[in-house]
Amino acid sequence: MKLSTTPQDVTIPAVFEKRDVAIGDVAFILDMFADKIYTNKVRAVIRELACNAHDSHVMAGTTDIPFYVHLPTMLEPWFSLRDYGTGMADDEIANKYSAIGVSDKRDSNQVIGCYGIGALSPYSMADSFIVKSYRDGTVSTYQCMRDDERNPVVIPLGSEPTDEANGLEVTLTINDRVDEFEKEASEVFSCWEGTLPKINNQLVIDKCQEIRDRFVFKGDNFALSPSWGSMHALMGNIAYKIPSAWDSFNVFGYIKFELGELEFDTARENLSVTDKNKEAVESRLAEVRNSLKEIAVEQIDAQPSVYEKAVFAAKLNKGNLGYYIGSDTLEEFSLPEPAEPVIYWQSKYRGSEKFHTKSVSANPKNEYYLRKDRMTTRIRSYLKDMGSGFTMYIFKDLAQAQECGIPVELLKDLDDLPKVARSSSSSTGNSAVCKTMKFTGMNGRQVSSYWKPEELELDGSEIVYVEVRRNQPVGMTYNGFTETNYQIVRTLDATSKYIDRFNLFGLKTAFLKTAKFRKGNFIHLNDYLKRELGKVAPKTFLDYNANELKDFHRINNKIDNDEVREIIELAESCDNKALADMCKKMGVEVEMAADLSVQDMMDAFSDKHKILSLIPDWSFNSNIEIVAEYLGATVK
């Protein structure tokens, strides 16, 4: 991104001697830029690396290919971002990750970067991270770290052939910040455009979509919601909050600006409070406000039917949007009134009520039916499970529905409403049924996709359950595994390696208070997992430093040494560390003793061959013959 600079208006006489100014302590500057300037470090790391990925895709012409974002989880505690852009040569990696303020993007407004510090943002959360560069059939791995004096250094760890496409992957280990990364990723990617992020976390994908869905009114250079909130200036995929003194909208939304139009602080977190920014923002806000009515009418008229025109107009006629556009204008698109009033039912906090009206509302959440006799009990029962305010319109016939502009395809059949479930005993008196939901185990944008209605026979068999409200688990004790539908999916997949698959049912809060629940053989999901994992929990498990073991794998890949091979074989002989970690995190109350055999062997080997610690990773391959001779072994 091109930066605006003020031309120098000072002339230095030739007679004066000029002296260069010293840069100072690089480690201190790195601390200042990569650690001190970011008020929200998690968001900064996600944002800066994503912006670099976007720029690389733009320069490579691969904006149609998604870059991949791995957010940390309880079982996979790392953050990584893999783009499919240009990749980097060895000298480019060195310049980008061990220098400050170096950028090749200041001559173009097609890319976001400009300051030359975004690549160093991982240092705000870690003292080291890994970079892999995929370029022309070769993948090169580098460790970026701070040395003993906290200066940034780049250590090549080796290269090998690859079939993967060009690009860059940055990875850093993150512990105990899963929720924070989920929250901040939702903020970063909710307004992302131009390139496509592919994210490993369905919760984040759903949250981003939820935020986008709030923007009911969109133009070429704006997006607005009816709800109260702050306006943002969207430039280069980064949403900067507009200062309240400049904001004349007072709604949640954003106005787009071209790259380079606005100035921002070094951290790219806030707009600079300058006269230039104030004038540009206020001018654009006024431009959008003056065009809202015209754009709204144009977009409403483009809808294909009377009903869809009314739906769209109703969305816009909420909050401050209706005020800015003009409620009188929007109400002209309401559904036509019928000659006779229409019956409608509405769910309330403690039941349901029946009304009559000539003003039928156009809302995709409404349901529309044709009248049938003797359906009142089914209607009332159906409304019990709906949120307060849910509305069902009952037309006396097809003609009345069409008179109101309701499309035939939206009309539902009252016979399709669930029959009222009544408790019944079997001939033995030991069986009954209850209305519940079964967990599908499927991910989806809508929370309803995780559950399907099902009648459950209570015959004394054990039933695993969670309490649900509006298709979401509630009342769960925090453990990082089962608070949400998506976490339940991940947990069931992970535990299926150790315990048999089972059916999971969702019970509504009201049912948990009944005698039928108290007498039934129910067990909560968390209690069931603790019990079943407790049955397979290892009495002992190998406990060792996994990063140290990687060094032994590196040696074993190149050198035939009995001691190293024995360490590797022992570590691979008992793969129960993951199960032990899961049991600990789930709170399984079983004694598990840590076996330090592998760690002891690694420590003994390292003490015996201390000189190996003097060989840096990047020179290991080039000195392989010397290492093999020192170990009294042969190169493979």
C-alpha positions in Angstrom: 0.0 0.0 0.0 1.3 3.4 -0.9 1.9 5.7 2.2 1.2 9.4 2.0 4.3 11.4 3.0 4.7 15.1 3.5 7.2 16.6 1.0 10.3 18.0 2.7 10.5 21.8 2.5 13.9 22.2 4.2 17.1 22.8 2.2 20.4 21.8 3.8 23.3 24.2 2.8 26.2 22.5 1.1 28.7 23.8 3.6 27.2 21.8 6.5 28.5 18.3 7.2 25.8 15.6 7.2 26.0 12.7 9.6 23.9 9.5 9.6 21.7 8.8 12.6 22.3 5.5 14.4 19.4 3.0 14.4 19.9 1.7 17.9 19.3 -1.7 19.6 17.5 -4.0 17.1 16.2 -6.3 19.9 14.6 -3.2 21.6 13.1 -2.1 18.4 11.7 -5.6 17.8 10.2 -5.5 21.3 8.6 -2.2 20.6 7.2 -3.0 17.2 6.2 -6.7 17.6 5.2 -6.6 21.3 4.4 -3.2 22.5 2.4 -1.6 19.7 -0.4 -4.2 19.6 -3.2 -3.8 22.2 -4.8 -7.1 21.0 -2.0 -9.5 20.2 -4.2 -12.4 19.1 -6.1 -10.3 16.6 -2.9 -8.8 15.4 -1.3 -12.1 14.6 -4.3 -13.4 12.8 -4.8 -10.1 10.9 -1.2 -9.5 9.9 -0.5 -13.0 8.6 -3.9 -13.1 6.8 -3.1 -9.8 5.1 0.3 -11.1 4.0 -1.5 -14.2 2.6 -4.0 -12.0 0.8 -1.1 -9.9 -0.7 0.8 -13.0 -1.8 -2.4 -14.4 -3.6 -2.9 -11.0 -5.3 0.7 -11.0 -6.5 0.6 -14.6 -7.7 -2.9 -14.3 -9.3 -4.3 -17.0 -7.1 -7.1 -15.1 -5.4 -9.6 -17.8 -6.5 -7.8 -20.3 -4.2 -8.5 -20.2 -0.5 -5.7 -19.8 2.0 -5.9 -22.2 5.0 -6.2 -21.0 8.6 -5.7 -23.5 11.5 -6.9 -22.1 14.8 -5.6 -23.7 18.0 -7.8 -26.4 19.6 -7.5 -28.2 22.9 -5.9 -31.2 21.1 -4.1 -29.3 18.4 -2.6 -26.2 20.2 -1.1 -24.3 17.3 -2.0 -21.5 15.0 -0.9 -21.7 11.4 -1.7 -20.0 8.1 -0.8 -21.5 4.7 -1.2 -19.4 1.6 -0.9 -20.4 -2.0 0.8 -17.3 -3.3 4.4 -16.8 -4.6 6.4 -18.5 -1.9 9.8 -17.0 -1.0 13.5 -17.5 -1.9 16.0 -18.0 0.9 17.2 -14.4 0.9 13.6 -13.1 0.9 12.9 -15.1 4.0 16.0 -13.7 5.7 15.0 -10.1 4.8 11.4 -10.5 5.8 11.8 -12.3 9.2 15.0 -10.9 10.5 14.7 -7.2 9.5 12.4 -4.4 10.6 10.7 -2.0 8.3 11.6 -3.9 5.1 8.7 -3.9 2.6 8.4 -4.2 -1.2 4.7 -3.2 -1.1 4.9 0.6 -0.7 4.7 1.3 -4.4 1.3 -0.4 -5.0 -2.3 0.1 -3.8 -3.2 -3.5 -4.9 -1.7 -4.9 -1.7 -2.4 -4.3 2.0 1.1 -4.4 3.5 3.4 -1.3 3.8 5.2 -1.0 7.1 7.3 -4.2 7.0 6.5 -5.3 10.5 3.5 -7.6 10.0 5.6 -10.7 9.4 7.2 -10.1 12.9 3.8 -10.1 14.7 4.2 -13.7 15.8 7.0 -12.4 18.1 4.3 -10.7 20.1 3.1 -14.1 21.3 6.1 -16.4 21.0 9.9 -16.3 20.9 10.1 -18.7 18.0 7.9 -19.9 15.1 8.3 -22.0 12.0 8.1 -20.8 8.4 7.9 -23.1 5.4 8.3 -21.8 1.9 7.0 -23.9 -1.0 8.6 -22.7 -4.2 9.0 -24.4 -7.6 8.9 -28.0 -6.3 11.0 -27.4 -3.2 9.8 -26.8 0.4 12.3 -25.1 2.7 11.8 -24.9 6.4 13.1 -22.1 8.7 13.0 -21.5 12.4 12.5 -17.8 13.2 13.6 -17.1 16.7 15.3 -14.7 19.1 18.9 -15.3 20.0 20.4 -14.9 23.5 20.4 -11.1 23.1 16.7 -11.2 21.8 17.7 -10.3 18.2 15.7 -11.9 15.5 17.5 -14.6 13.6 16.4 -17.0 10.8 17.8 -20.6 10.9 17.4 -22.8 7.8 16.4 -26.3 8.8 16.7 -27.9 5.4 14.9 -28.3 2.1 13.3 -31.3 0.3 11.3 -31.9 -2.9 7.5 -31.4 -2.7 4.5 -31.8 -4.9 2.6 -29.0 -3.1 1.8 -25.7 -4.8 3.8 -22.5 -4.2 3.1 -20.5 -1.0 4.1 -19.9 2.5 3.1 -21.5 5.8 3.7 -19.8 9.2 3.2 -21.9 12.4 3.5 -21.0 16.1 2.5 -22.9 19.2 -0.3 -21.5 21.3 -1.5 -22.9 24.6 -4.8 -22.3 26.5 -6.1 -19.5 24.2 -8.6 -21.5 22.1 -11.6 -19.3 22.9 -9.6 -16.1 22.3 -8.5 -17.2 18.9 -12.1 -18.2 18.0 -13.4 -14.8 19.0 -10.7 -12.7 17.3 -10.7 -14.8 14.1 -14.5 -14.0 13.8 -13.7 -10.3 14.1 -10.9 -10.5 11.5 -12.7 -12.5 8.8 -16.3 -11.3 9.2 -15.8 -8.6 6.5 -13.0 -10.3 4.5 -13.2 -9.8 0.7 -11.0 -10.5 -2.4 -9.5 -13.8 -1.1 -11.1 -16.7 0.6 -10.0 -18.0 4.0 -10.6 -21.7 4.7 -10.9 -22.1 8.5 -10.7 -25.3 10.5 -13.2 -24.1 13.1 -17.0 -24.3 12.2 -17.9 -22.1 15.1 -15.8 -19.3 13.6 -17.3 -19.9 10.1 -20.8 -19.7 11.6 -20.0 -16.6 13.6 -18.6 -14.8 10.5 -21.8 -15.7 8.6 -23.9 -14.5 11.5 -22.2 -11.1 11.4 -22.5 -10.8 7.6 -26.2 -11.7 7.9 -26.7 -8.6 10.1 -25.9 -6.4 7.1 -29.3 -6.4 5.5 -28.7 -3.4 3.3 -25.7 -3.4 1.0 -24.5 -1.2 -1.8 -21.3 -1.1 -3.8 -19.4 0.7 -1.1 -21.4 0.1 2.1 -23.1 -2.5 4.3 -25.6 -1.5 7.0 -27.6 -3.3 9.7 -30.7 -2.0 11.5 -29.1 -2.5 14.9 -27.5 0.1 17.0 -23.7 0.1 16.9 -20.6 1.7 15.4 -19.7 2.4 11.8 -16.4 1.1 10.5 -14.1 2.2 7.6 -13.3 -1.0 5.6 -10.0 -0.6 3.8 -7.8 -3.5 2.7 -9.9 -6.1 4.5 -9.3 -4.3 7.9 -12.3 -2.7 9.6 -11.3 0.4 11.5 -13.8 1.8 14.0 -14.9 5.3 12.9 -14.6 7.8 15.8 -18.0 8.6 17.3 -17.5 12.3 16.7 -17.4 11.6 12.9 -20.2 9.0 12.9 -23.5 10.3 11.7 -25.2 6.9 11.4 -25.2 5.3 14.8 -25.8 1.8 13.2 -23.6 -1.2 13.0 -22.1 -1.2 9.5 -19.1 -0.3 7.3 -18.2 2.1 4.5 -15.5 0.9 2.0 -12.5 2.9 1.1 -9.8 2.3 -1.5 -6.3 1.3 -0.3 -4.4 4.4 0.6 -7.4 6.7 1.1 -7.1 6.7 4.9 -4.2 6.9 7.3 -3.9 4.6 10.2 -1.6 3.9 13.2 1.5 1.6 13.0 -0.4 -1.3 14.6 -3.2 -1.0 12.0 -5.7 -1.0 14.8 -7.1 2.6 14.6 -7.5 5.4 12.1 -5.3 8.3 12.6 -7.2 11.3 14.0 -6.3 13.8 11.3 -8.2 16.5 9.4 -7.6 14.5 6.2 -9.2 11.3 7.6 -12.1 13.3 9.2 -12.9 15.0 6.0 -12.7 11.8 3.9 -14.9 9.8 6.3 -17.5 12.5 6.8 -17.7 13.1 3.1 -18.2 9.4 2.3 -20.8 9.0 5.1 -22.8 11.9 3.8 -22.6 10.5 0.2 -24.0 7.2 1.4 -26.8 8.7 3.5 -27.9 10.9 0.5 -28.1 7.8 -1.7 -29.9 5.4 0.7 -33.5 6.0 -0.4 -32.7 5.7 -4.1 -30.6 2.5 -3.7 -33.3 1.0 -1.4 -36.2 1.5 -3.8 -34.0 0.2 -6.7 -33.1 -2.9 -4.8 -36.7 -3.5 -3.6 -38.1 -3.1 -7.1 -35.6 -5.7 -8.3 -37.2 -8.4 -6.2 -39.2 -10.9 -8.2 -42.5 -11.0 -6.3 -44.8 -8.9 -4.1 -43.9 -11.0 -1.1 -40.1 -10.8 -1.6 -40.5 -7.0 -2.1 -42.4 -6.8 1.2 -39.8 -9.0 3.0 -36.9 -6.9 1.9 -38.7 -3.6 2.7 -39.5 -4.9 6.2 -35.9 -5.7 6.8 -34.9 -2.1 5.9 -37.7 -0.6 7.9 -36.1 -1.3 11.2 -34.0 0.7 13.7 -32.3 3.8 12.3 -32.3 2.3 8.7 -36.0 3.0 8.4 -35.4 6.6 9.6 -32.6 7.2 7.1 -34.4 5.6 4.1 -37.9 6.8 5.0 -40.5 4.6 6.7 -43.3 6.1 4.4 -41.4 4.9 1.4 -40.8 1.4 2.7 -44.3 0.9 4.0 -45.6 1.3 0.4 -44.1 -2.2 -0.2 -46.1 -3.9 2.6 -48.2 -6.9 1.7 -51.7 -6.0 0.4 -54.6 -6.2 2.9 -57.3 -8.8 2.4 -61.1 -8.1 2.4 -61.5 -10.2 5.6 -59.2 -10.5 8.6 -56.7 -13.3 8.7 -56.3 -15.6 11.8 -52.8 -15.8 13.2 -51.3 -17.6 16.2 -48.3 -16.2 18.1 -46.1 -18.0 20.7 -45.8 -16.2 24.0 -43.5 -16.7 27.0 -46.1 -18.9 28.8 -48.1 -20.2 25.9 -49.8 -19.0 22.7 -52.5 -16.6 21.7 -54.9 -16.3 18.7 -55.5 -13.0 16.9 -57.2 -11.5 13.8 -55.6 -9.0 11.4 -55.6 -7.5 8.0 -51.9 -6.6 8.2 -50.0 -9.8 7.3 -46.3 -9.4 8.0 -43.7 -10.5 5.4 -41.1 -12.3 7.4 -39.2 -15.5 6.3 -39.5 -16.7 9.9 -43.3 -16.7 9.7 -45.2 -19.8 8.6 -48.3 -19.7 6.5 -51.0 -22.3 6.4 -54.5 -23.0 4.9 -57.2 -23.5 7.5 -58.3 -27.0 8.6 -60.7 -28.1 11.3 -59.7 -29.5 14.7 -56.1 -28.4 14.6 -56.0 -26.1 17.7 -54.3 -28.7 20.0 -51.6 -29.4 17.4 -51.0 -25.7 16.8 -50.7 -24.9 20.6 -48.4 -27.9 21.1 -46.2 -26.8 18.1 -45.9 -23.2 19.4 -44.7 -24.4 22.8 -41.4 -25.3 21.2 -41.0 -22.0 19.4 -39.4 -18.8 20.6 -41.6 -16.0 21.9 -43.1 -14.0 19.0 -43.1 -16.8 16.5 -46.1 -16.3 14.2 -48.3 -18.7 12.2 -50.9 -17.2 9.7 -53.9 -19.4 9.0 -55.7 -18.3 5.7 -59.3 -19.4 5.2 -58.5 -20.6 1.7 -56.0 -20.3 -1.2 -57.7 -17.2 -2.6 -57.2 -15.2 0.6 -53.5 -16.2 0.8 -53.0 -15.0 -2.8 -54.9 -11.9 -2.0 -52.2 -11.1 0.5 -49.4 -11.9 -1.9 -48.3 -15.1 -0.2 -46.6 -17.4 -2.8 -48.2 -20.9 -3.1 -44.9 -22.6 -2.4 -44.7 -21.0 1.1 -48.1 -22.4 2.1 -47.7 -25.4 4.5 -50.1 -28.1 5.5 -51.4 -28.2 9.1 -51.5 -32.0 8.9 -47.7 -31.9 8.8 -47.6 -30.5 12.3 -46.4 -33.2 14.8 -49.1 -35.0 16.5 -49.3 -34.4 20.2 -47.1 -36.9 22.0 -48.8 -38.5 24.9 -47.0 -40.6 27.5 -48.1 -44.2 27.4 -47.3 -47.3 29.3 -46.7 -50.7 27.7 -48.5 -53.8 28.9 -45.8 -54.4 31.4 -46.0 -50.9 32.8 -42.2 -50.5 32.4 -42.0 -48.5 29.2 -42.9 -45.0 28.1 -41.9 -42.5 25.4 -40.7 -39.0 25.5 -40.2 -36.3 22.8 -36.5 -35.5 22.4 -33.8 -34.9 19.8 -31.0 -37.1 18.6 -27.6 -35.7 17.9 -26.7 -36.1 14.2 -23.0 -35.5 14.5 -23.1 -33.3 11.4 -21.6 -29.9 11.1 -23.7 -27.1 9.6 -24.2 -23.4 9.4 -27.6 -23.7 11.1 -27.6 -25.1 14.7 -30.7 -27.1 13.8 -28.6 -29.3 11.5 -26.9 -30.9 14.6 -30.2 -32.3 15.9 -33.3 -34.1 14.6 -36.6 -34.7 16.4 -37.1 -38.3 17.6 -39.4 -40.1 20.0 -37.3 -42.0 22.6 -38.6 -45.1 24.2 -37.8 -45.3 28.0 -37.4 -49.0 28.5 -34.7 -48.9 31.2 -31.7 -48.7 28.9 -29.1 -46.2 29.6 -29.5 -42.9 27.7 -26.7 -40.4 27.2 -28.0 -36.8 27.1 -27.3 -33.1 27.2 -29.7 -30.3 28.1 -30.6 -28.3 25.0 -32.3 -25.0 24.3 -33.0 -23.9 20.8 -30.7 -26.6 19.4 -27.8 -25.5 21.6 -26.4 -27.4 24.6 -26.8 -25.5 27.9 -25.8 -25.9 31.5 -22.5 -27.5 30.6 -19.6 -27.2 33.0 -16.6 -25.7 31.2 -14.0 -28.2 30.0 -13.2 -27.1 26.5 -14.8 -30.2 25.0 -18.6 -30.1 25.2 -19.9 -26.5 25.6 -21.1 -26.2 21.9 -22.5 -28.4 19.2 -19.2 -28.2 17.2 -17.1 -29.1 20.3 -19.3 -32.1 20.9 -18.7 -33.2 17.3 -14.9 -32.9 17.7 -15.0 -34.7 21.1 -17.1 -37.6 19.8 -14.7 -38.0 16.9 -11.6 -37.9 19.2 -13.0 -40.3 21.8 -14.2 -42.8 19.2 -10.6 -44.1 19.0 -11.0 -45.3 22.5 -14.7 -46.0 23.3 -17.5 -47.4 21.2 -19.8 -45.0 19.4 -23.1 -44.2 21.2 -26.3 -42.3 20.6 -26.6 -38.8 22.2 -29.9 -37.2 22.9 -30.9 -33.6 23.6 -33.5 -33.1 26.4 -35.3 -29.9 26.9 -35.1 -28.1 30.3 -38.7 -28.7 31.1 -38.3 -32.5 30.7 -35.4 -32.5 33.2 -37.8 -31.4 35.9 -40.3 -34.3 35.4 -40.7 -37.6 37.3 -40.2 -39.4 34.0 -36.6 -38.0 33.8 -35.9 -38.8 37.5 -37.1 -42.4 37.1 -35.3 -42.9 33.8 -31.8 -44.3 33.3 -30.2 -41.0 32.1 -26.5 -40.1 32.3 -25.1 -36.8 31.3 -22.6 -36.7 28.4 -19.7 -35.4 30.5 -20.3 -38.1 33.2 -20.5 -40.8 30.5 -17.3 -39.7 28.9 -15.5 -39.6 32.2 -16.7 -43.1 33.1 -15.9 -44.7 29.8 -12.5 -43.1 29.4 -11.8 -44.1 32.9 -12.3 -47.7 31.9 -9.6 -47.5 29.2 -7.3 -44.9 30.8 -3.7 -46.2 30.8 -2.2 -47.1 34.1 1.1 -45.7 32.8 2.0 -43.6 29.8 5.2 -42.5 28.2 5.8 -38.9 29.0 8.5 -37.0 27.1 9.4 -33.8 25.4 7.9 -34.2 21.9 10.1 -31.4 20.5 13.3 -33.2 21.7 12.1 -36.4 20.1 11.9 -34.7 16.8 15.7 -34.1 17.0 16.2 -37.9 17.4 13.9 -38.6 14.4 16.1 -36.2 12.4 19.2 -38.1 13.4 17.5 -41.5 12.8 16.5 -40.4 9.3 20.1 -39.9 8.3 22.2 -42.0 10.5 22.1 -45.7 11.5 22.7 -45.6 15.3 21.5 -48.3 17.7 20.9 -45.9 20.7 18.8 -43.5 18.6 16.9 -46.3 17.0 16.1 -47.8 20.4 14.7 -44.4 21.6 12.5 -44.1 18.5 11.2 -47.6 18.8 10.4 -47.3 22.5 8.5 -44.0 21.9 6.5 -45.7 19.1 5.8 -48.9 21.0 3.3 -47.3 23.4 1.2 -44.7 21.7 -1.0 -43.8 24.7 0.1 -40.2 25.4 -2.8 -38.7 23.5 -5.3 -40.8 25.5 -3.7 -39.8 28.8 -3.8 -36.1 27.9 -7.5 -36.5 27.0 -8.3 -38.2 30.3 -6.6 -35.4 32.2 -8.5 -32.7 30.3 -11.8 -34.5 30.8 -11.1 -34.8 34.6 -11.1 -38.6 34.7 -10.3 -39.6 38.3 -7.9 -42.4 37.6 -4.3 -42.8 38.7 -2.0 -42.6 35.7 1.7 -42.9 36.3 4.1 -41.1 33.9 6.8 -43.4 32.5 9.9 -41.3 31.8 11.9 -44.1 30.1 12.0 -42.3 26.8 12.9 -39.0 28.4 15.6 -40.6 30.5 17.2 -42.2 27.4 17.1 -39.0 25.5 18.7 -37.1 28.4 21.4 -39.8 28.8 22.2 -39.7 25.1 22.4 -35.8 25.1 24.7 -35.9 28.2 26.9 -38.5 26.5 27.1 -36.5 23.2 27.0 -32.9 24.4 29.0 -31.7 21.4 25.9 -32.3 19.2 24.2 -29.3 20.8 26.9 -27.1 19.2 25.8 -28.1 15.7 22.9 -25.8 14.6 19.9 -27.3 12.9 20.6 -25.5 9.6 24.1 -27.1 9.2 23.2 -30.6 10.3 22.7 -32.1 6.8 26.0 -30.6 5.5 27.9 -32.1 8.5 26.2 -35.5 8.4 29.4 -37.4 7.8 31.1 -35.7 10.7 28.1 -36.5 13.0 28.1 -40.1 11.9 31.8 -40.5 12.5 31.5 -38.9 16.0 28.7 -41.3 16.9 30.6 -44.3 15.5 27.8 -45.0 13.1 27.2 -44.9 9.4 25.2 -42.6 7.1 22.1 -44.3 5.8 
